[in-house]
Structure formats: structure tokens, C-alpha cells
Amino acid sequence: MIKQVPWGDADAVALRARQRAEIAERYGTPDSEPGAAPSAADIAVFFVAYDGDGAAVGCGGLRSLGEGVGEVKRMYVVPDRRGSGVAQGILAALEDWACGRGWTSLRLETGDAQPDAVRFYTRCGYARIPGFGAYADSPSSLCFERPLAGMPHPSA
């Protein structure tokens, strides 16, 4: 089950903390994010995925970049649930939400130490683009975008 939750939801907070700890370990620094960290003030929507026992197993949110473009933020799935479809479900929920508001594309940034994320987003129809916003001058940032209008989800 995937549920829209407030930014401050306890499960959302816990999952984001796990995501940031994993990123810090991969990059060897607690602050590897080139742009402004997402917050309740700038995240338009946040979803949490739950397993059959009600445990929170993944999350993701969207930040509006304006002019119908959104940015995927804080996508995360607990390690033992990776490859199970949780991430694809969260991404589909984010894309559906964005389409419902007339957004035309989603962008995201991931880092060069996250080849698993690069494979996932590429498989889901996201294509490499030049760095945007705060990521434009970040050598370790890899940016992607997917137009939403008229495009079926890869899982469809």
C-alpha cells in the first residue's frame, strides 16, 4: 500500500533519516546534497509505501520547480525490499499525482556513487539531462528527466 502522508509523518521522518544515513555512508560525508534540502515548506507531496504487515518500506516526494516541472526528492526503499517493485510503485504514485496537477515533466538528481539509482530511473523512462539548478556545477551529480504528458508508465 502506498499512502500520501504529511512531511512530518513519523514513518516518513524515519525513512528519510535512513536514506540520508545511507547516502552519507556512500559519499563519506553527512552533507553530500548540492541543492537545498527538501522541507515541509517546499515539498508538494510525500508518499510512504507499507508492506502487508504495515511496516514502512519506502518513500518519495515531489518539489515543484515551477512551470509544470517537478523534482523527485528523497526516493528511498529499505535494502531488504529493493527489487520488489516498491520503488516503481512510489515513482508511479508521484507521477500520477504530478499528472493530476497538470505537471508536464519530472526531474531528479542522483549521484555518481548510486549506479543502482541510475539503472532504476533509466529503466523507468528517465533520460540524462544536463545538470539543472543547484546541480549545474556539481561534478558528482547525474540529472534525469521524464516527460509525463501522453507517456504510459513503464509498468503499464
ABEGO torsion letter per residue (X at the ends): XBBBBBAABAAAAAAAAAAAAAAAAAAGBABABABBBBBAAABABBBBBBBAAGBBABBBBBBBAEGGBBBBBGBBBBAAABGAGAAAAAAAAAAAAAAAAGBABBBBBBBAABAAAAAAAAAAGBBBBBBBEAAAABAABBBBBBBABGBBBAAX
